[in-house]
Amino acid sequence: YQRRVRGASGLSTSKRTTACAPLRDLNPTVLRNLLVSSALLYTRIWGFRCSVPALPRVIQRLRSSSAMEGAVAEQTIGSMLDKASFDRQIQLVALRVPSQLVGSCMKQLQGHLLNQPKMKNVSSQEGDDKSRLVLLSSGIVDPLQLPEEVQQYVSAHGLESIPHAITMGYDLLTADQVLKKLLPDGMEVPSSFEQVGHIAHLNLREEHAAYKPLIAQVLLDKNPKLRTIVNKTDSIDTVFRTFKMEVLAGEPSLETEVHESGCRFQLNFEKVYWNSRLQAEHRRIVDKLSTDDVICDMMAGIGPFAVPAAKKGCLVYANDLNPSSFEYLKKNSKLNKVEGKLKAHCQDGREFVLQLARSGIRISQVVMNLPATAVEFLDVFQEAFSDYPHPLPVVNCYCFSKAKDPIQDAIKVSLRVRVRFQAKVGVRVRVRGHQWLSAGWSLLLEKRIVFPFCAAMRAVSWPRHPFSRGAGCAGCGPQKEDALCHLHNATTVKLGIFAEAGQETQASNECD
């Protein structure tokens, strides 16, 4: 391989050494798999299986070595995860209660029962079918610690208190409890994850590198619905918003199905972008749509906005540049029986919008769910809608914000949009947990800052038209010009300004 490729490329000896250096840095298992694949491919292409008789034996040895390393890894995890070491005996006090009185006794003892996750408050004794043991809280060592009215109930029914031992083991502990015991003191416990179908997606830190298989196995044990654990190994830096990942435990298959907004979505988590944490945002957008809306989803992915909107009755034109997303978009539209309402495309977002606008198709809502670069696509609307025969659409543009003050960041973004596209820009800012903070201009820009935030905007006209500056508004008063009022350039647009965050006041007048 080196003679053919490195030599043919004309690299010097020193450069060849440098070029080969990364191979020495590969994980041994990855390197073995690479060698096996290369050897098999080499024999199939050049037909050297017979002329190099030792090659099949080399391949077999490499495969055996890889399998042996996998077995050793499993043994290592097994030795680190000694489930028997979690067993501990807890001494409790139990009340022997006749079977017919268990219900009323439980009501009397509310707040004083064991109440441990995955454990029952009532236990049975072998050979005794007429009574049950009601387990009291671990903090109660004597029935006299119970409130007086409970003691009277116990005495009135002649209930006997007896010592009772239970075993708290691995199966009764949560993943957080197990990992706190297994990981070194001071190390963060990575018990949270994003679930995509049967897949758990982790973002482990460097300090967790030596414990990745152990963490994955614990999460598999404690979450019966999970079958695969993956870890993100690199940031999202591709055009298609996908990222590199490694399978830490469970099944290697990344084909899965998720359910959201009453729809089913099939996807390959490695080939397409999906974020389960955006479910509430998907629902927010779809809920405000009407059946008369015509949607242009410029960066549709596999259809988290498009499919529910089509199922609601909207006509949806959905597009994604990723061929894999495009295939799953078509598959999901068929799976949810909305093929007649959803038109799937696979092309550049700008070309897609221009094509729809030039075709004279009425569009009422545009969704731009590509937070990293969506703002850069806004220039297409100047060209697409300059002679548009229909009312201009509302554009929902998603952006990232790392600012400490996301509201001011939203205003800055709107100013950049205004300067770049010479449009009149207003801002609507929403911080999670608060009401809408709103102000209106000719181009209405809503920013929902929940990392990512959404900016929904409606242009009154393209291009910019003359305006006169307003003297003030009811929310801020004529004497005060804060960051919002300083931008008042609207013509006959009603304003709603917050006096304080989360408290909306309706303006009674209009800017001139």
NORMO-V454417 format. One record per residue. N is the residue number from 1. PHI is phi in degrees with one decimal (NA if undefined). NEAR is the number of other ideal C-beta (glycine too) atoms within 10 Angstrom. D_LAST is the distance of its C-alpha to the last C-alpha in Angstrom with 1 decimal. Layout:
N|PHI|NEAR|D_LAST  N|PHI|NEAR|D_LAST
This chain:
1|NA|9|75.5  2|-66.0|10|75.3  3|-64.7|7|77.7  4|-73.0|8|76.0  5|-88.1|11|72.3  6|-67.0|17|72.4  7|-65.8|11|75.3  8|-66.2|8|73.8  9|-78.8|10|70.6  10|78.4|7|72.5  11|-75.9|16|71.5  12|-72.4|9|73.8  13|-59.7|8|75.7  14|-66.1|8|73.4  15|-69.4|12|70.3  16|-61.8|15|72.0  17|-60.6|11|72.6  18|-64.7|11|68.9  19|-65.8|14|67.8  20|-84.9|13|70.1  21|-54.1|9|69.2  22|-58.2|8|66.3  23|-61.9|10|68.9  24|-71.6|7|70.7  25|-89.2|7|67.5  26|-71.0|12|67.1  27|-58.9|9|67.8  28|-54.4|10|71.5  29|-65.7|13|70.6  30|-61.7|11|68.0  31|-65.0|15|70.5  32|-62.4|18|73.2  33|-60.9|15|71.0  34|-63.4|13|70.0  35|-66.0|15|73.7  36|-60.9|18|74.7  37|-61.7|11|72.0  38|-65.2|11|72.9  39|-65.2|17|76.6  40|-63.3|14|76.2  41|-62.3|10|74.0  42|-62.1|15|76.5  43|-67.7|17|79.4  44|-72.5|10|77.7  45|-74.6|8|76.6  46|-97.7|10|79.7  47|66.5|9|82.3  48|-94.5|13|83.9  49|-61.0|14|84.6  50|-85.9|9|88.3  51|-74.0|9|88.7  52|-120.3|13|87.2  53|-64.1|9|89.0  54|-77.9|7|87.8  55|-61.0|16|84.1  56|-57.9|14|84.0  57|-67.3|9|85.7  58|-61.6|13|83.1  59|-60.9|17|80.3  60|-63.3|11|82.1  61|-65.4|12|82.5  62|-63.4|17|78.8  63|-64.5|13|77.8  64|-63.5|10|80.3  65|-62.7|14|79.1  66|-64.6|18|75.4  67|-64.1|11|76.5  68|-64.1|10|78.6  69|-63.8|13|75.6  70|-62.4|11|73.5  71|-65.4|10|76.3  72|-62.1|10|76.6  73|-61.2|12|72.8  74|-64.5|12|73.2  75|-63.8|10|76.1  76|-62.7|12|74.1  77|-62.1|16|71.3  78|-62.4|11|74.0  79|-71.0|8|75.6  80|-72.6|13|72.3  81|-100.8|17|71.2  82|-83.8|10|74.3  83|-64.7|13|73.2  84|-66.7|7|76.4  85|-69.7|11|75.3  86|-87.4|18|72.5  87|-69.5|12|74.9  88|-149.1|9|75.4  89|-88.0|8|77.1  90|-121.1|13|75.4  91|-90.4|10|77.5  92|-125.0|19|76.0  93|-109.1|19|77.2  94|-123.9|22|77.4  95|-104.9|23|78.3  96|-82.4|17|80.7  97|-122.8|22|79.3  98|-57.0|13|80.9  99|-54.4|13|79.0  100|-73.6|9|78.2  101|-102.9|17|76.6  102|-60.1|16|74.3  103|-61.1|9|71.2  104|-67.7|12|71.6  105|-66.2|20|72.6  106|-62.5|14|69.4  107|-65.4|8|67.3  108|-67.1|17|69.2  109|-96.9|22|68.8  110|-57.5|9|65.1  111|91.1|8|63.9  112|-124.7|17|67.4  113|-91.1|17|68.0  114|-60.3|20|68.2  115|49.1|12|64.8  116|-106.5|15|65.0  117|-55.8|8|63.1  118|64.4|9|65.3  119|-126.1|12|68.1  120|-90.3|10|69.2  121|-81.4|18|69.8  122|-121.0|16|72.9  123|-126.0|15|75.9  124|-112.2|12|79.3  125|-109.0|13|82.7  126|-62.8|5|85.3  127|84.3|5|88.0  128|-123.9|11|86.1  129|-95.8|9|84.5  130|-95.5|8|84.3  131|-138.8|18|82.0  132|-131.5|21|79.0  133|-102.5|20|77.9  134|-97.0|25|74.5  135|-86.9|24|73.3  136|-90.0|23|71.9  137|-58.5|18|69.5  138|-64.7|15|70.9  139|-81.7|8|70.3  140|-100.8|18|72.8  141|-106.1|13|76.4  142|-150.4|9|77.9  143|-55.8|17|77.2  144|-67.9|9|77.4  145|-76.9|14|74.0  146|-71.4|21|72.5  147|-57.9|12|71.0  148|-60.1|8|73.6  149|-65.6|8|72.5  150|-72.1|17|72.8  151|-61.6|13|76.2  152|-63.0|12|77.4  153|-63.6|18|76.3  154|-62.3|18|78.3  155|-68.6|10|81.3  156|-61.4|8|81.2  157|-102.2|14|81.3  158|61.8|8|83.7  159|-77.9|17|81.5  160|-97.3|12|83.1  161|-99.2|17|81.3  162|-136.2|11|82.5  163|-72.3|9|81.6  164|-145.6|19|79.8  165|-107.0|9|79.0  166|-124.1|18|76.3  167|-106.8|10|75.6  168|-93.8|17|72.1  169|-120.0|13|72.0  170|-56.3|18|69.8  171|-67.4|11|68.8  172|-95.3|15|67.4  173|-94.1|20|65.3  174|-81.6|13|61.7  175|-60.1|19|60.8  176|-62.9|13|59.3  177|-65.3|18|62.5  178|-67.0|23|64.7  179|-69.1|22|62.8  180|-62.3|14|62.7  181|-80.8|11|66.4  182|-83.2|18|66.9  183|-83.8|19|64.5  184|-60.9|8|65.3  185|-60.4|5|64.1  186|90.8|6|60.6  187|-82.5|14|59.6  188|-64.3|11|56.4  189|-89.2|16|57.2  190|-85.6|21|55.3  191|-90.0|17|55.3  192|-95.2|10|51.8  193|-159.2|21|51.2  194|-96.0|15|49.1  195|-102.2|14|50.9  196|-123.9|20|50.6  197|64.0|21|53.1  198|-91.3|19|56.5  199|-106.1|26|55.4  200|-104.9|24|54.4  201|-105.5|19|52.4  202|-105.6|22|53.0  203|-122.9|12|51.6  204|-78.0|19|54.7  205|-87.9|10|54.9  206|-62.3|6|57.6  207|-65.1|13|59.5  208|-91.5|19|60.0  209|-54.4|9|61.6  210|-72.9|11|65.2  211|-113.5|19|64.3  212|-58.0|17|62.2  213|-61.5|17|64.9  214|-66.1|20|65.6  215|-60.1|25|62.0  216|-63.4|25|61.6  217|-66.1|20|64.8  218|-62.6|26|63.8  219|-64.1|22|60.5  220|-64.7|19|62.4  221|-64.6|17|64.8  222|-93.7|18|62.2  223|-129.6|15|59.9  224|-58.4|7|61.9  225|-78.8|8|59.0  226|-89.8|20|58.9  227|-126.5|16|61.3  228|-142.1|23|59.9  229|-117.7|25|58.6  230|-122.3|23|56.8  231|-125.6|22|55.5  232|-73.5|15|52.8  233|-104.5|11|54.5  234|-152.8|10|51.7  235|-75.4|8|47.9  236|-76.6|12|45.8  237|-134.8|10|45.9  238|-98.2|12|46.4  239|-62.2|9|44.2  240|-90.4|16|44.9  241|61.8|22|44.0  242|-98.9|19|47.6  243|-145.8|16|49.7  244|-77.4|13|53.4  245|-145.5|17|55.2  246|-127.5|16|58.7  247|-85.2|16|60.5  248|-92.0|20|62.0  249|-162.4|22|63.7  250|88.0|18|64.3  251|-69.2|15|64.0  252|-77.9|7|63.0  253|-70.8|13|61.0  254|-107.7|18|57.2  255|-80.7|15|56.7  256|-147.4|19|55.1  257|-136.7|13|53.0  258|-123.4|20|50.1  259|-120.2|9|48.5  260|-153.5|16|44.8  261|53.7|17|42.5  262|74.1|12|45.5  263|-122.6|21|46.3  264|-107.7|12|49.1  265|-128.9|26|48.6  266|-98.8|14|51.6  267|-161.6|26|51.3  268|-107.2|17|53.3  269|-61.5|22|51.8  270|-83.6|15|53.1  271|-102.6|17|51.6  272|-130.4|21|48.1  273|-95.7|22|45.3  274|-148.7|24|44.9  275|-132.9|16|43.3  276|-67.0|13|44.2  277|-73.0|9|41.8  278|-92.6|18|38.8  279|-58.5|13|40.0  280|-64.9|9|37.3  281|-69.4|20|34.6  282|-58.2|22|36.1  283|-66.2|16|36.2  284|-60.1|13|32.6  285|-67.1|20|31.4  286|-65.6|22|33.9  287|-63.4|10|33.2  288|-89.0|12|29.6  289|-83.8|19|30.8  290|-112.9|10|31.7  291|-66.5|9|34.6  292|-84.5|10|32.4  293|-69.8|19|31.0  294|-116.7|19|32.3  295|-104.1|27|32.6  296|-113.4|25|33.0  297|-99.5|30|34.8  298|-70.4|27|35.1  299|-125.5|24|37.3  300|-78.1|30|39.0  301|61.6|26|42.2  302|-95.4|28|44.6  303|107.3|30|41.9  304|-64.4|29|40.7  305|-91.5|26|37.3  306|-66.4|33|38.6  307|-66.6|30|41.7  308|-61.9|24|40.2  309|-65.4|29|37.3  310|-65.8|26|39.8  311|-67.4|19|41.9  312|-75.0|19|39.0  313|117.4|13|38.9  314|-75.4|22|36.2  315|-88.0|19|37.1  316|-123.0|28|37.2  317|-106.0|23|37.6  318|-114.4|30|38.9  319|-138.9|25|39.9  320|-152.8|31|41.7  321|-75.3|20|43.4  322|-75.1|22|46.2  323|-58.8|11|49.1  324|-67.0|18|50.3  325|-62.0|28|47.0  326|-60.2|21|46.8  327|-65.4|17|50.3  328|-71.2|24|49.5  329|-62.6|28|46.3  330|-64.9|17|48.4  331|-63.8|16|51.0  332|-72.5|24|48.6  333|-66.0|25|47.0  334|-70.9|11|50.5  335|-61.2|17|51.5  336|-98.8|19|48.7  337|59.1|10|49.2  338|-125.9|22|45.8  339|-57.8|13|46.9  340|-72.2|9|45.6  341|-104.3|19|42.0  342|-121.9|26|42.0  343|-105.3|16|42.4  344|-91.8|23|43.5  345|-135.7|20|43.2  346|-134.3|18|44.4  347|-159.2|12|42.6  348|-63.9|14|40.1  349|-59.6|23|36.6  350|-64.2|16|34.9  351|-61.0|13|37.5  352|-62.8|24|37.1  353|-65.3|25|33.4  354|-60.6|16|33.8  355|-62.6|15|36.7  356|-66.2|21|34.9  357|-64.9|22|31.8  358|-68.8|12|34.2  359|-79.5|8|36.2  360|76.5|9|33.2  361|-74.8|14|33.5  362|-73.8|14|30.5  363|-123.0|23|29.4  364|-106.7|19|27.1  365|-139.2|23|27.8  366|-120.3|25|29.0  367|-114.9|27|31.0  368|-123.7|24|31.8  369|-94.0|26|34.4  370|-140.5|23|35.7  371|-55.2|18|34.3  372|-66.5|13|36.2  373|-136.1|14|34.7  374|-58.4|23|32.1  375|-59.2|19|29.2  376|-68.4|12|31.2  377|-90.1|19|31.2  378|-65.4|18|27.4  379|-63.5|13|27.8  380|-66.0|19|29.6  381|-72.7|24|26.4  382|-63.5|16|25.2  383|-75.5|14|28.5  384|-71.2|21|29.0  385|-112.5|20|25.8  386|-67.3|11|24.8  387|-118.2|9|26.4  388|-71.1|17|26.4  389|-80.7|8|27.0  390|-110.9|13|25.9  391|-57.3|11|22.7  392|-70.1|18|22.2  393|-82.2|23|24.0  394|-85.5|18|23.2  395|-109.0|27|25.1  396|-98.5|25|27.0  397|-108.9|25|28.0  398|-95.9|22|30.5  399|-140.9|22|31.0  400|-95.6|15|33.3  401|-142.4|20|32.5  402|-112.8|7|35.1  403|-72.5|13|32.8  404|-68.6|7|33.6  405|-114.2|12|29.9  406|-64.8|20|28.7  407|-65.7|20|25.2  408|-65.4|13|24.8  409|-63.2|19|26.7  410|-62.4|26|24.2  411|-64.3|22|21.4  412|-62.3|15|23.6  413|-62.0|21|24.5  414|-63.6|24|20.9  415|-65.3|14|20.4  416|-63.6|12|23.7  417|-62.6|20|22.6  418|-63.5|20|19.4  419|-66.7|10|21.5  420|-69.0|13|24.4  421|-103.7|17|22.7  422|52.7|12|19.7  423|-116.6|23|17.4  424|-81.7|22|14.1  425|-120.0|24|15.6  426|-118.2|25|14.9  427|-132.6|25|17.8  428|-122.9|21|19.6  429|-115.7|26|22.7  430|-132.7|20|25.8  431|-101.3|19|28.9  432|-51.3|11|32.0  433|93.9|8|32.6  434|-115.1|15|29.0  435|-78.6|13|26.2  436|-76.9|14|23.1  437|-101.9|24|20.7  438|-130.5|22|17.4  439|-149.9|28|13.9  440|-117.8|24|12.0  441|-138.3|25|10.9  442|-62.4|22|11.9  443|-106.6|25|15.4  444|-87.8|23|16.2  445|-121.1|27|19.2  446|-102.9|24|21.5  447|-120.8|27|24.3  448|-105.0|23|27.3  449|-95.5|21|29.4  450|-128.8|17|32.9  451|51.1|12|34.7  452|-84.5|19|33.8  453|-106.7|24|30.2  454|-109.0|24|28.3  455|-116.5|28|25.0  456|-105.1|21|23.5  457|-135.9|26|20.7  458|-127.5|18|19.1  459|-88.2|24|17.8  460|-75.1|18|15.4  461|-157.2|14|16.9  462|-123.6|20|19.7  463|-81.7|10|19.6  464|-66.5|16|16.4  465|-119.5|10|14.2  466|-61.3|5|12.1  467|-150.7|15|8.6  468|-123.7|9|6.8  469|-75.4|11|6.9  470|-79.4|19|5.1  471|-86.6|12|7.8  472|156.1|16|9.1  473|-146.7|24|9.9  474|-65.9|16|12.8  475|-72.7|23|15.1  476|-107.2|19|15.2  477|87.1|11|14.2  478|-70.8|11|12.6  479|-88.8|7|16.0  480|-105.9|10|16.7  481|-125.1|13|15.6  482|-90.6|10|17.9  483|-60.7|13|18.4  484|-79.7|21|15.7  485|-64.1|20|12.8  486|-63.0|11|13.9  487|-101.3|20|12.8  488|-65.7|23|9.2  489|-128.8|19|8.2  490|-83.5|24|7.0  491|-111.1|17|5.6  492|46.9|10|6.1  493|-118.4|18|8.4  494|-70.5|16|10.0  495|-114.2|26|11.4  496|-126.3|18|15.1  497|-116.5|20|16.3  498|-84.4|18|20.0  499|-73.3|10|21.3  500|-137.7|9|24.6  501|-58.5|12|25.9  502|88.7|12|26.8  503|-123.4|10|25.0  504|-92.1|15|21.8  505|-125.2|13|19.4  506|-84.4|11|17.0  507|-76.6|17|13.5  508|-96.8|10|13.0  509|-115.4|13|9.3  510|-125.0|15|6.3  511|-70.5|23|3.8  512|-85.8|12|0.0
